[in-house]
Amino acid sequence: MSAMTEQPIRIQVLRLRGELTLEDSLKIKNLIAEYLKGGLMHVVLNLENVSHIHLSGLPVFVERAKRLREYGGDLKLVGLSTYLMHILELAGSSRDFDFCRSEEEASARFSGLQVAA
C-alpha cells in the first residue's frame, strides 16, 4: 500500500486599516519576520480599509515580498483601491506584488487553484 498526505498551506491574513506610515510598515516587516521564524511564509495584506500608504514604506513591503519568495512563499495584496494602486504604480512597485480581488482568491492562488473571474 502507498499513501500520500498533503499538509494544507498555512496562510496569514493581515487586515489593515487607516493610513500606513513608515513606522507601520516597519511593524509589519517585523511581524512577517516572526511569521518566517515560525515557518509561515504565505501572507496576505488586506488593504481594503487602508486610505493611504506612505511612499517611504513601500520598499519595506517589496523587501518582505522578496524574502517570503526566497522561502517558497509570497506576499499577496488584496482590496487595493484605485488610489492605492496609483501610489504603487507611481513608485514603480506595482510589478513587485501579486494582486488579488479577495482573500479567497489569494488563498486559492497560494494553493495553485484556478479562480473564476
C-alpha positions in Angstrom: 0.0 0.0 0.0 1.1 3.5 -0.7 -0.3 6.6 0.9 0.5 10.3 0.4 -0.7 13.0 2.7 -0.5 16.7 1.9 -0.3 19.3 4.6 -2.5 22.3 4.0 -0.8 25.6 3.3 -0.9 27.9 6.3 -1.8 31.5 5.3 -1.7 34.5 7.5 -4.1 37.4 6.6 -3.4 40.9 7.9 -6.4 43.1 7.7 -5.0 46.7 7.8 -6.9 49.9 8.2 -6.3 53.6 8.2 -3.1 55.3 6.9 0.1 53.3 6.7 3.1 55.2 7.8 6.8 54.1 7.6 6.5 53.2 11.2 3.5 50.9 10.5 5.4 49.3 7.6 8.3 48.5 9.8 6.0 46.9 12.4 4.5 44.8 9.6 8.0 43.9 8.5 8.9 42.7 12.0 5.6 40.7 12.2 6.3 39.0 8.9 9.9 38.2 10.1 8.3 36.5 13.1 6.0 34.5 10.8 9.0 33.3 8.9 10.7 32.2 12.1 7.6 30.1 12.8 7.7 28.6 9.3 4.7 30.7 7.9 5.6 32.1 4.5 2.3 32.8 2.8 1.0 36.2 3.8 -2.0 38.3 2.6 -2.2 42.0 3.2 -5.9 43.0 3.0 -5.8 46.8 2.2 -9.5 47.4 1.5 -9.7 49.6 4.6 -6.4 51.5 4.1 -6.8 55.1 3.0 -3.1 55.8 2.2 0.3 54.2 2.1 3.3 56.5 2.6 5.8 56.0 -0.2 8.6 55.6 2.3 7.0 52.3 3.5 6.7 50.7 0.1 10.3 49.4 -0.1 9.7 47.6 3.2 6.8 45.7 1.6 8.8 44.9 -1.5 11.7 43.6 0.6 9.3 41.4 2.6 7.7 40.0 -0.6 11.2 39.1 -1.9 12.1 37.5 1.4 8.9 35.4 1.5 9.6 34.2 -2.0 13.1 33.2 -1.1 11.5 30.8 1.4 9.0 29.5 -1.2 6.1 31.7 -0.1 4.7 35.1 -1.2 3.0 38.3 -0.2 -0.3 39.0 -1.9 -2.2 42.2 -1.8 -6.0 42.3 -1.6 -8.5 45.1 -1.8 -6.5 47.9 -3.2 -8.4 51.0 -4.1 -7.7 52.8 -7.4 -5.9 55.4 -5.3 -3.6 52.9 -3.6 -2.9 51.1 -6.9 -1.9 54.5 -8.3 0.5 55.1 -5.5 2.2 51.7 -6.2 2.4 52.5 -9.9 3.9 55.9 -9.3 6.5 54.3 -7.0 7.3 51.6 -9.6 6.3 48.9 -7.1 3.2 47.5 -8.8 5.2 44.8 -10.6 6.6 43.6 -7.3 3.3 42.2 -6.0 0.6 39.7 -6.8 -2.8 41.5 -6.6 -6.0 39.6 -5.8 -9.6 40.7 -5.7 -10.3 38.8 -2.4 -8.8 36.9 0.4 -10.3 33.7 -1.1 -8.6 34.4 -4.5 -5.3 34.9 -2.7 -5.8 31.7 -0.8 -6.6 29.8 -4.0 -3.5 31.2 -5.7 -1.3 30.0 -2.8 -2.9 26.6 -3.3 -2.4 26.7 -7.0 -6.2 26.6 -7.8 -7.9 28.5 -10.5 -10.4 31.1 -9.5 -13.4 32.0 -11.7 -13.4 35.7 -12.7 
